Amino acid sequence: MPLPSLRTRTSLRLTAAAVGAVLLATGCNAAAKNGDSGKNGDGGSGKSFTLVTPDPVAQNEFLKLAVSGVKAAAEAHDGSHKVFQSSDTDSRQQNVASAVDSAPDVVALVGFEFADIVAQQAEAHPKQQFLLVDACTKKTYKNVTCAVFREHEAVFLAGAEAGLLTRSKKVGAVDVLDTPQFRRYSEPFAAGAKKVRPGVRSRTLFVGGQSPFNDAARAKDQAATLASGGVDQVMAAAAAGNTGVFQAAKAGKAAKSGHGKGFQAYGVDANQCLTSPGEVVDNVLKKTDVAVQKGIGQILDGKGGTTVSYGLKEGGMSLTGLEPGLADSRCLIAEPANDDVLARVKKLRDDIAAGKLTVDDPAA
């Protein structure tokens, strides 16, 4: 079972800006009319691609990458693209139905929210090709291609950074739920730390409750509990609750007199150093742009109807610290003092990509 992204879930209350985005893009026609479509080339190949997102793109870096991916696919195939932004269950269903009605070469969708919708549409429209990213349907369809990620590989690298940076020899994680799928964000983190620094101890606390994906207060409390036990490197895998983890890191840093309260955090899916500079060491990146562009190419090459897994080898997973533009990332790993840490992590990445080092998958 593929692991859902830890991006912000739609159950969050929308900010005023996001509400504005929803009003502009709730319906698929509205999305097309507001500049979320484009034509590449003069005349083009006639190929067309439509991306449907589960939430408004707005400031969601994870979904912005998906948009970049469909645009890149259109450029590569001299075709056109459209982006339909959704805001809730009803608008997702409406947007997918409208996308299918326009009969593009590929309808691409991001997120587990679309799994059942795609299954229904794939059965009803067997000639329409679908690309489902970061999830897959329960049943296999010849016209559904799935792109999933090996998150645990990049989490292992973040753990290695934590193991090299910890002073207390204690690392931890705040995870959304205690399930094999979500432990992909905690167990490999501990394994990576112990790989580079034997003797490191680890602890994971889970958010749980009624709103595990957007309970910032609970995530903050769990992070503070880890810090009070001496943990000084924390993997933030609490979805929208990551803001609470970062708040706890900032509060701990401010309370200089509180022994064992300070810690550094690690983000997920996109560069969260930008929103919490000074608290985040690095981020586990899930590169939806790569999955969207390559998945569309795969379908056009007649190789659809399969599930493709993207990890370090395929460039589908990475760390901010291993990507171009690190100097402007505002991540703590970019500090010159951490050059040796990055060199060690790059070697681990190369070993994993080459198959010399295997990272255990808790969800296997």
VOGU-3710 file (C-alpha; in Angstrom, 3 decimals, decimal comma):
1> mplpslrtrt> 0,000/0,000/0,000  1,515/3,346/-1,023  1,951/5,936/1,658  -0,183/9,074/1,345  1,740/12,284/1,243  2,076/14,183/4,498  1,036/17,387/2,787  -1,606/19,624/4,393  -4,949/17,840/4,437  -8,122/19,456/3,146
11> slrltaaavg> -9,813/19,262/6,542  -7,780/22,283/7,588  -9,537/25,606/7,865  -8,524/27,633/4,854  -6,794/30,949/5,186  -8,341/33,958/3,501  -5,917/33,591/0,627  -6,742/29,934/0,195  -10,464/30,670/0,297  -9,923/33,081/-2,542
21> avllatgcna> -8,132/30,381/-4,466  -11,024/27,997/-3,865  -13,547/30,518/-5,164  -11,464/30,892/-8,298  -10,859/27,208/-8,817  -13,603/25,107/-7,235  -15,048/24,263/-10,628  -12,885/22,930/-13,403  -14,095/25,555/-15,873  -13,125/28,242/-13,398
31> aakngdsgkn> -9,644/26,797/-13,203  -9,206/26,918/-16,943  -10,485/30,480/-17,139  -8,074/31,728/-14,504  -4,823/31,006/-16,309  -4,299/27,398/-15,230  -4,028/26,205/-18,805  -1,479/26,630/-21,537  -0,487/25,690/-25,069  3,106/25,016/-26,023
41> gdggsgksft> 4,564/25,416/-29,446  3,043/26,635/-32,709  0,148/24,303/-33,432  1,676/21,603/-31,259  1,320/17,858/-31,448  -2,301/17,866/-30,394  -1,437/16,094/-27,144  -3,257/17,425/-24,109  -2,880/16,758/-20,391  -5,098/17,694/-17,476
51> lvtpdpvaqn> -3,955/17,751/-13,847  -6,499/17,613/-11,031  -5,318/18,543/-7,530  -7,084/17,566/-4,279  -6,615/20,998/-2,707  -6,020/24,564/-3,934  -2,418/24,891/-5,080  -1,958/28,343/-3,487  1,146/28,055/-1,279  1,215/24,237/-1,279
61> eflklavsgv> 4,735/23,485/-2,528  3,938/19,786/-2,942  1,134/20,572/-5,401  3,151/23,315/-7,092  5,634/20,623/-8,091  2,837/18,608/-9,677  1,810/21,657/-11,701  5,422/22,077/-12,831  5,415/18,423/-13,876  2,353/18,684/-16,134
71> kaaaeahdgs> 3,702/21,893/-17,665  7,030/20,182/-18,354  5,216/17,257/-19,962  3,297/19,628/-22,231  6,544/21,338/-23,246  8,285/18,025/-23,856  5,492/16,784/-26,113  4,677/20,151/-27,699  1,155/19,902/-26,357  -1,209/21,686/-24,000
81> hkvfqssdtd> -2,133/21,393/-20,337  -4,856/22,367/-17,908  -4,921/22,386/-14,102  -8,182/21,909/-12,198  -7,906/22,790/-8,510  -10,300/21,188/-6,045  -11,293/22,130/-2,523  -13,454/19,280/-1,191  -14,925/15,897/-2,072  -17,650/17,301/-4,321
91> srqqnvasav> -15,310/19,517/-6,322  -12,848/16,637/-6,762  -15,544/14,464/-8,267  -16,808/17,297/-10,461  -13,323/18,194/-11,655  -12,415/14,620/-12,551  -15,704/14,149/-14,410  -15,169/17,377/-16,342  -11,563/16,468/-17,118  -12,717/13,133/-18,541
101> dsapdvvalv> -15,431/14,846/-20,579  -12,780/16,925/-22,348  -10,939/13,682/-23,262  -7,274/14,722/-22,896  -4,539/12,208/-23,647  -3,843/11,853/-19,932  -5,735/12,874/-16,819  -3,200/13,155/-13,979  -4,318/13,259/-10,346  -2,335/13,691/-7,138
111> gfefadivaq> -3,309/12,098/-3,844  -5,066/9,170/-2,203  -8,293/11,193/-2,266  -8,688/10,255/-5,939  -8,222/6,477/-5,678  -11,924/5,563/-5,592  -12,904/8,305/-8,042  -10,332/7,104/-10,581  -11,473/3,505/-10,195  -15,034/4,502/-11,045
121> qaeahpkqqf> -14,012/6,659/-13,984  -11,559/4,068/-15,334  -14,305/1,465/-15,509  -16,767/3,871/-17,099  -14,233/5,268/-19,604  -11,804/2,455/-20,580  -10,268/4,506/-23,410  -9,258/7,379/-21,124  -5,731/7,156/-19,686  -5,234/8,114/-16,035
131> llvdactkkt> -2,075/8,799/-14,028  -2,546/8,570/-10,261  0,374/9,996/-8,275  1,158/9,221/-4,629  -1,562/6,564/-4,469  -3,035/3,688/-6,441  -6,363/1,994/-7,017  -7,108/-1,245/-5,170  -7,843/-2,975/-8,457  -5,551/-2,937/-11,488
141> yknvtcavfr> -6,835/-1,226/-14,633  -5,210/-1,182/-18,058  -5,911/2,545/-18,320  -4,621/3,526/-14,855  -0,918/4,111/-14,265  0,213/4,625/-10,678  3,272/6,484/-9,432  4,237/5,839/-5,816  7,266/6,769/-3,746  9,851/5,026/-1,585
151> eheavflaga> 9,791/7,659/1,144  11,783/5,502/3,534  14,965/5,887/1,482  15,123/9,665/1,838  13,947/9,512/5,463  16,935/7,253/6,149  19,236/9,976/4,792  17,600/12,597/7,010  18,161/10,238/9,928  21,821/9,981/8,998
161> eaglltrskk> 22,063/13,765/9,181  20,416/13,642/12,594  22,832/10,971/13,782  25,810/13,050/12,717  24,417/16,245/14,263  22,959/15,038/17,554  24,801/16,038/20,693  22,629/14,101/23,100  22,752/10,885/21,012  18,960/10,890/21,133
171> vgavdvldtp> 16,761/11,326/18,062  13,011/11,058/17,640  9,976/11,555/15,448  6,477/12,964/15,731  4,403/10,762/13,426  0,740/11,060/12,499  -0,419/7,492/13,113  1,026/4,239/14,409  0,634/2,265/11,174  3,219/0,548/8,952
181> qfrrysepfa> 2,631/3,097/6,191  3,280/6,123/8,374  6,140/4,502/10,264  8,001/4,972/6,987  8,690/8,436/8,380  9,973/7,370/11,779  11,659/3,958/11,727  14,053/4,727/8,817  14,906/8,022/10,533  16,098/6,082/13,560
191> agakkvrpgv> 17,861/3,526/11,356  19,765/6,220/9,477  20,926/7,820/12,711  22,122/4,496/14,109  23,868/3,629/10,847  26,243/6,583/11,118  26,423/6,719/14,904  26,033/3,434/16,761  24,627/3,882/20,236  22,093/6,542/19,255
201> rsrtlfvggq> 18,734/6,023/20,946  15,415/6,828/19,298  11,808/7,419/20,298  8,639/8,029/18,285  5,450/9,671/19,515  2,223/9,689/17,493  -0,355/12,442/17,070  -3,388/10,168/16,734  -6,784/11,386/17,890  -9,649/12,664/15,767
211> spfndaarak> -7,518/14,904/13,537  -4,080/13,315/13,268  -3,212/15,161/10,059  -3,875/18,705/11,243  -3,526/18,774/15,031  -0,691/21,268/15,463  -1,316/21,590/19,211  -0,985/17,854/19,804  2,079/17,651/17,546  3,670/20,510/19,472
221> dqaatlasgg> 3,051/18,746/22,770  4,537/15,504/21,494  7,623/17,304/20,201  8,043/19,067/23,557  7,795/15,700/25,302  10,571/14,296/23,131  12,711/17,344/23,822  12,152/17,076/27,579  13,614/13,582/27,333  16,782/14,882/25,740
231> vdqvmaaaaa> 15,968/14,316/22,067  17,674/17,043/20,045  16,854/15,938/16,464  13,165/15,426/15,561  11,621/14,151/12,343  8,419/16,143/11,848  5,996/13,762/10,136  2,745/15,240/11,420  1,344/16,585/8,122  -0,213/20,012/8,783
241> gntgvfqaak> 0,711/19,513/12,426  4,349/20,055/11,500  3,819/23,711/12,286  3,365/22,678/15,906  6,648/20,748/15,867  8,461/23,777/14,485  6,830/26,010/17,096  8,089/23,675/19,824  11,590/23,820/18,334  11,498/27,611/18,323
251> agkaaksghg> 10,181/27,763/21,887  12,858/25,366/23,053  15,574/27,427/21,440  14,232/30,567/23,102  14,155/28,927/26,533  17,935/28,715/26,795  17,791/27,976/30,505  15,669/24,846/30,009  18,068/21,896/29,907  17,204/19,395/27,181
261> kgfqaygvda> 14,399/21,497/25,678  16,130/22,639/22,521  15,971/20,567/19,343  16,213/20,817/15,574  13,535/19,513/13,203  13,278/17,909/9,767  10,451/18,699/7,336  8,623/16,680/4,679  7,350/16,886/1,084  8,644/20,404/0,346
271> nqcltspgev> 11,167/22,911/1,711  9,726/23,750/5,131  12,877/25,657/6,046  11,338/28,603/4,216  8,438/28,831/6,646  10,448/27,969/9,778  13,993/29,233/9,200  16,362/28,481/12,043  14,429/25,420/13,214  14,604/23,017/10,248
281> vdnvlkktdv> 17,788/21,156/9,343  16,594/19,583/6,094  13,520/18,191/4,340  12,492/14,854/2,879  11,355/15,848/-0,621  8,727/13,959/-2,581  9,194/15,146/-6,159  5,770/15,014/-7,721  7,045/16,939/-10,749  9,276/14,012/-11,679
291> avqkgigqil> 6,474/11,475/-11,191  3,969/13,490/-13,249  6,287/14,207/-16,157  7,754/10,697/-16,344  4,363/9,069/-15,818  2,819/10,967/-18,721  5,765/10,033/-20,925  5,390/6,404/-19,916  1,722/6,394/-20,927  2,420/8,064/-24,278
301> dgkggttvsy> 5,063/5,415/-24,938  2,407/2,726/-24,567  3,719/1,500/-21,219  0,787/2,500/-19,037  -1,360/0,349/-16,782  1,484/-0,354/-14,343  2,718/0,935/-10,993  6,086/2,683/-10,927  7,976/3,304/-7,693  10,145/6,408/-7,375
311> glkeggmslt> 13,018/6,543/-4,923  16,525/7,968/-4,764  17,645/6,117/-7,899  14,852/7,545/-10,041  15,153/11,046/-8,605  11,665/10,887/-7,126  12,858/11,274/-3,526  15,605/13,510/-2,218  16,626/15,951/0,486  16,748/19,716/0,165
321> glepgladsr> 20,396/19,433/1,120  21,093/17,318/-1,968  19,339/19,600/-4,445  20,507/22,693/-6,360  19,883/26,019/-4,661  20,856/24,843/-1,191  22,492/28,181/-0,372  19,115/29,908/-0,654  17,116/27,177/1,092  17,366/28,683/4,610
331> cliaepandd> 17,977/25,153/5,917  20,446/24,607/8,750  22,180/21,879/6,732  23,378/24,631/4,355  25,729/26,027/6,985  29,405/25,528/6,029  30,014/23,634/9,273  27,801/20,862/7,905  29,734/20,244/4,687  31,198/17,012/6,056
341> vlarvkklrd> 27,723/15,837/7,060  26,433/16,370/3,530  29,421/14,564/2,054  28,649/11,536/4,213  24,964/11,642/3,289  25,738/11,905/-0,434  27,788/8,709/-0,160  24,872/6,943/1,524  22,515/8,199/-1,179  24,784/6,858/-3,909
351> diaagkltvd> 25,050/3,490/-2,159  21,266/3,197/-1,865  20,721/4,220/-5,486  23,316/1,674/-6,627  21,745/-1,102/-4,581  24,748/-1,428/-2,267  22,692/-0,398/0,765  19,093/-1,453/1,367  16,768/0,510/3,624  14,098/-1,577/5,330
361> dpaa> 10,559/-0,552/4,407  8,193/-0,680/7,427  5,237/-0,947/5,031  6,646/-3,868/3,025
//
